[in-house]
Structures are given as C-alpha cells and as structure tokens.
C-alpha cells in the first residue's frame, strides 16, 4: 500500500499550564504563530476602522490605511518579539505586573511606530503622546484576549485529557489481551511475559501525567507495543508497515495521540475482515513541518464508521498544543482510510 496512491485526494498542507499553587505563571504567551497572526489582523482591523475617520473618498481611506500600516505593523511585530523574548522573565512576575509590562511595552511600541513615520517623513508633526497611548490601549486589548484564551484552554485541556484517559482504558481491550496472555502461558510463556509487559507499559503511559507533550519518537515506541499486543490477538490478519523518518522523531505531540488512531484502524480495518487488513504508519520531515500518516485498508461492506469521537478528540488536543500550526485531515479513499497530521518539526 503506497502513500502516493491516496495522497492526491488530500491537500498539502500553547500556553503551558502549571500546577496550582506553583507561584506566578505567564498570563499571556506571544510565542505562537497563531497569536502573531491574530495580533496583526486585530491591529490592522482597528487601523482600517480608524482610517475611516476623516477619509472623504475610498482612495483617501486607502492612503490613510497605508500610512497607519507603515506605523502599526512594525510596532505590532516589535511588541510581539519583545514579549516573546521576555517570556521567561515575565512568567516570574506577579500577574498585575505582567499586565502593566504588557501595556508599557505597547506604549513603547506605539512610540516606535510613530518614530517610523517621523523618520520616513509620512507625517509633518509626530503625535508621540497619542501614539504611545494608542499602543498601550492596543496592547491592553491584546493581553486581555490572550489571557482569556489561556483561561479557556485550561478546562478544554482537562476535559480532553479525561476523555482521552477514558478512551484508553477500554475493558474489552484489557480482557482480550489478558485472554491472549492466558492462552500463551503454557504454550509460549516467553511471549506471554512480553505481552503483559507491553500491556503494563500502555497502562502506565495512560495513567501518569506526561505533561503537555511528548516526542513523536516516544509515541512511535508506544505504538509498536500496542500493535505487538494486537498482533498476538489477530496473528496474520494484522499486517503492519512502518516508514519512519529519523529526522521527524523530535516533533512534539500530545501524549497518546497515535493510540486512538491505531485503535480505530484495528477496530474498523482488522476486526470486520476475515483476511485482515494492512495498517501503515509513516512519518516524514519536510523542512519545518513533520507529516504523520496512519492508514489502513477497510473491508468492502464494512459497517458504520463510528461517531468520530476519537478523531475529534485527537483534532482538539492537537489544536490545543499547536494551534494553527497543527493540521489534521482524515478520509476514506478507494477502500483505504487515511489520517494525516502535520506538526512543527
């Protein structure tokens, strides 16, 4: 089963929590591509509305907007760069001080934008005070938005984690694995021991807190253990292919992200088929992006594809970690179901 046979149907394509009571934490994080995009769009939108005041014609509005953009764009980027550079230092300050620092940096960024206009001669009299006040106000709005986003993520991450834990400890999987081990105890005690060790590792990873992310290399190691367990159960009906790029191993993923995808592949590809199915896991590093693909053949006339709970869970957790830099696609093409994940390298 080659990836090129099905890839043509697909388009190529955060804040860290802290334990309660651990002291001051960063209330806003400007070190993400999604935050940069939202900040620039927000400032440009405000500038576009502001340019309407005093504009007597569409062309005059465009000229005013161009002048404002020449000041606000570098000022916004400067604020984001400085806020990201000082991230660790800001995280050690009390929350009110962090808010004040964000606004102070905004005032400096506003003055910087005004200086850009003055140097280029786009304005006759530089409005220093007005620019500084506008910068502080815009920074306050940005900080407030980032704080609200961070607070909204906390319960979402917790709910996703609980859902993920519940989906990992499935009684039927546990019982089937234990039954396989019992059947091997007398005939092949070595395989039975290995099977139970793999099962123990799976549950250990499901029950301990591994933080916000793990490496793709760790996820692949865990995936191998899971598929080894299922290989004992299904025998020759489960055909597994690996195509792994060593350069992609250090990409970060939410813990146990691949597990539900592999379970879906086994449940909908292998279980319903008398002859089994082929499951392929591949990774590839493409510059600053790591592409992960999980594909499986689906028998003709297979039953309902399910409710998509596991896929939605994976998509939500990926978005929580990587925001707009994490891409997720899935679909069934010519009897092959494929999941594509893109994350920063």
C-alpha positions in Angstrom: 0.0 0.0 0.0 1.7 3.2 -1.2 1.0 6.6 0.1 1.1 8.1 -3.4 -2.0 6.2 -4.2 -4.1 8.2 -1.8 -2.2 11.4 -1.1 -3.6 13.1 -4.2 -7.0 13.4 -2.5 -5.6 15.4 0.4 -4.5 19.0 0.3 -0.9 19.6 1.3 -0.9 21.4 4.0 0.2 26.6 23.8 0.3 28.2 26.8 1.8 25.9 29.3 -0.1 25.1 32.4 1.3 24.9 35.9 0.2 23.1 39.0 -2.0 25.1 41.3 0.0 26.9 43.9 3.2 26.8 41.9 3.6 30.6 42.1 3.4 33.2 39.4 2.8 31.9 35.8 2.8 33.6 32.4 -0.7 35.1 31.9 -0.2 35.7 28.2 2.1 33.9 25.6 3.1 35.7 22.5 5.4 33.0 21.2 3.0 31.3 18.9 2.3 31.7 15.2 -1.5 31.8 15.8 -1.1 34.6 18.3 1.1 36.6 15.9 -1.5 36.2 13.1 -4.4 37.2 15.3 -2.5 40.2 16.8 -1.6 41.6 13.3 -5.1 41.1 12.0 -6.6 42.7 15.1 -4.3 45.8 14.8 -4.9 46.1 11.1 -8.7 45.9 11.6 -8.6 48.7 14.2 -6.4 50.7 11.9 -8.8 50.2 9.0 -11.7 51.4 11.0 -9.7 54.4 12.4 -8.7 55.4 8.8 -12.3 55.9 8.0 -12.5 58.9 10.3 -11.7 61.9 8.1 -11.5 60.0 4.9 -13.5 61.7 2.2 -13.2 59.0 -0.6 -12.1 55.3 -0.9 -8.7 56.3 -2.3 -8.1 58.7 0.6 -9.1 55.9 3.0 -6.6 53.5 1.4 -3.8 56.2 1.6 -4.6 56.8 5.3 -4.6 53.0 5.9 -1.3 52.6 4.2 0.2 55.3 6.4 -1.2 53.7 9.5 0.0 50.2 8.4 3.5 51.6 8.0 3.5 52.5 11.7 1.3 49.8 13.2 2.8 46.7 11.5 6.4 47.2 12.7 5.2 48.3 16.1 3.0 45.2 16.5 5.8 42.9 15.4 8.2 44.7 17.8 5.8 44.2 20.7 5.3 40.5 19.9 9.1 39.9 19.5 9.9 41.6 22.8 7.1 40.0 24.7 8.2 36.6 23.4 11.9 37.3 24.2 11.0 38.3 27.7 8.6 35.3 28.2 10.6 33.6 30.9 11.3 36.8 32.8 7.6 37.9 32.6 6.5 34.5 33.9 8.2 35.1 37.2 6.4 38.3 37.9 3.0 38.7 39.7 0.0 38.9 37.3 -0.7 42.6 37.8 2.9 43.4 37.0 2.7 41.3 33.8 -0.4 43.3 32.7 1.5 46.5 33.4 4.5 45.3 31.5 2.4 44.4 28.5 0.9 47.9 28.4 4.3 49.5 28.9 5.7 47.5 26.0 2.7 48.6 24.0 3.4 52.3 24.7 7.0 51.8 23.6 5.8 50.0 20.5 3.4 52.9 19.7 6.3 55.4 20.1 8.4 53.2 17.9 5.7 53.2 15.2 5.5 57.0 15.5 9.2 57.2 15.1 9.0 55.1 11.9 6.5 57.7 10.5 8.7 60.6 11.5 11.8 59.1 10.0 10.2 58.4 6.7 8.5 61.8 6.6 5.0 60.5 6.2 3.7 62.9 8.9 4.6 66.5 9.4 4.2 66.5 13.2 4.7 63.2 15.0 2.0 62.5 17.6 4.2 60.9 20.2 1.8 61.0 23.2 -1.2 59.9 21.1 0.8 57.0 19.6 2.1 55.9 23.0 -1.4 55.9 24.5 -2.8 54.1 21.4 -0.1 51.5 21.7 -0.8 50.9 25.4 -4.5 50.6 24.7 -4.0 48.1 21.9 -1.6 46.1 24.0 -4.1 46.0 26.8 -6.7 44.6 24.5 -4.2 42.0 23.1 -3.1 40.9 26.6 -6.8 40.6 27.6 -7.5 38.5 24.6 -4.5 36.2 25.2 -5.4 35.9 28.9 -9.0 34.9 28.1 -7.7 32.4 25.5 -5.3 30.9 28.1 -8.1 30.6 30.6 -10.4 29.0 28.1 -7.8 26.4 27.2 -7.4 25.1 30.8 -10.8 23.4 31.1 -10.7 22.3 27.5 -7.4 20.6 28.0 -8.6 19.0 31.2 -11.8 17.7 29.5 -9.8 16.4 26.6 -7.4 14.6 29.0 -10.2 13.0 30.8 -11.8 11.8 27.6 -8.5 10.5 26.3 -7.9 8.6 29.6 -11.4 7.0 29.5 -10.9 6.0 25.8 -7.5 4.4 26.6 -8.7 2.0 29.3 -11.3 0.0 27.4 -12.4 -3.1 29.2 -12.7 -5.2 26.0 -9.1 -4.4 25.1 -7.9 -5.4 28.6 -10.0 -8.6 28.7 -8.9 -9.6 25.2 -5.2 -9.0 26.0 -5.4 -11.0 29.3 -7.2 -13.8 27.5 -4.4 -13.9 24.9 -1.8 -13.9 27.7 -3.6 -16.8 29.4 -3.7 -18.8 26.2 0.1 -18.3 25.8 1.2 -19.0 29.4 1.7 -22.7 29.0 2.5 -23.0 25.3 4.7 -19.9 24.9 5.5 -18.4 28.4 8.1 -16.0 26.9 5.5 -14.4 24.5 3.0 -14.2 27.4 5.5 -12.3 29.5 6.3 -9.9 26.7 2.6 -9.4 26.1 2.0 -8.5 29.7 5.0 -6.2 29.8 3.6 -4.3 26.7 0.2 -4.1 28.4 1.8 -2.7 31.6 3.6 0.0 29.6 0.4 1.0 27.8 -1.5 1.5 31.1 1.5 3.2 32.7 1.6 5.8 29.9 -2.2 6.2 30.1 -2.3 6.8 33.9 0.7 9.0 34.5 0.9 12.7 33.8 3.4 13.2 31.0 2.9 17.0 30.6 1.6 18.8 27.6 3.6 17.0 25.0 5.9 14.1 24.2 8.2 13.4 21.3 7.0 11.6 18.2 9.7 9.0 18.8 8.1 8.1 22.2 4.7 7.9 20.6 6.0 5.5 17.9 7.6 3.3 20.6 4.3 3.1 22.4 2.5 2.4 19.1 4.8 -0.5 18.4 3.9 -2.0 21.8 0.2 -1.6 21.2 0.4 -3.2 17.7 2.5 -6.0 19.2 -0.3 -6.8 21.6 -2.9 -6.7 18.9 -0.6 -8.8 16.7 -0.8 -11.7 19.3 -4.6 -11.4 19.1 -5.1 -11.2 15.4 -2.0 -13.0 14.1 -1.5 -12.9 10.3 -4.7 -10.8 10.0 -2.8 -7.7 11.1 -0.2 -6.6 8.6 1.8 -3.6 9.9 4.1 -1.5 7.7 6.4 1.2 9.1 8.0 4.0 7.1 9.7 6.3 9.6 11.9 9.3 9.1 14.6 9.6 11.9 14.6 13.4 11.3 11.0 13.6 12.5 11.5 11.9 15.8 11.8 15.0 17.9 8.5 16.6 16.8 6.1 17.2 19.8 2.7 15.6 20.1 0.1 15.5 22.8 0.6 12.3 24.9 -1.1 9.1 23.5 -2.2 10.9 20.3 -1.5 8.0 18.0 -3.1 5.4 20.2 -6.8 6.2 19.3 -5.9 6.3 15.6 -4.3 2.9 15.8 -7.3 1.5 17.8 -9.6 2.9 15.1 -7.6 1.2 12.4 -7.7 -2.1 14.2 -11.4 -1.8 15.1 -12.6 -0.8 11.6 -10.0 -2.4 9.4 -8.9 -5.7 11.0 -11.8 -6.8 13.2 -14.5 -6.8 10.5 -12.3 -8.6 7.9 -11.7 -12.4 7.8 -8.5 -11.8 5.8 -7.3 -8.9 7.9 -6.1 -5.5 6.9 -2.9 -3.6 6.2 -2.0 -0.8 8.7 0.7 1.6 7.7 2.4 4.3 9.9 4.7 6.7 8.2 6.5 9.9 9.3 8.4 12.4 7.2 10.2 15.7 7.9 9.6 18.3 5.3 11.6 21.4 6.3 9.9 23.0 9.2 6.9 20.5 9.1 6.6 16.9 10.2 4.0 14.8 8.4 2.5 11.8 10.1 0.2 9.4 8.3 -1.8 6.5 9.7 -3.6 4.4 7.0 -5.5 1.2 7.0 -7.4 -0.8 4.4 -11.1 -1.1 5.1 -13.0 -4.3 4.0 -15.8 -3.9 1.5 -19.2 -3.6 3.1 -17.8 -2.7 6.5 -20.4 -1.4 9.0 -20.8 2.0 10.4 -17.6 4.1 10.5 -18.4 5.2 14.1 -19.2 8.6 15.6 -15.8 10.1 15.2 -15.3 10.7 18.9 -11.7 9.6 18.9 -10.9 11.6 15.8 -12.5 14.8 17.2 -10.5 14.2 20.4 -7.2 13.9 18.5 -8.1 17.0 16.5 -8.9 19.1 19.6 -5.8 18.1 21.5 -3.6 18.8 18.5 -5.2 22.3 18.2 -4.6 22.9 21.9 -0.9 22.2 21.6 0.0 23.6 18.2 -2.9 26.0 17.4 -2.8 26.9 13.6 0.5 25.1 13.1 -1.2 21.7 13.8 -3.1 20.3 10.9 -5.4 17.3 10.9 -7.1 15.6 7.9 -8.9 12.3 7.6 -10.9 10.5 4.9 -11.7 7.2 3.1 -10.4 6.9 -0.4 -10.7 3.7 -2.5 -11.0 1.4 0.4 -8.1 3.0 2.3 -8.7 5.2 5.4 -6.1 7.8 6.0 -5.3 10.2 8.8 -2.8 13.0 8.1 -1.3 15.1 10.9 1.1 18.0 10.4 3.0 19.5 13.3 6.1 21.8 13.6 9.4 20.0 13.3 
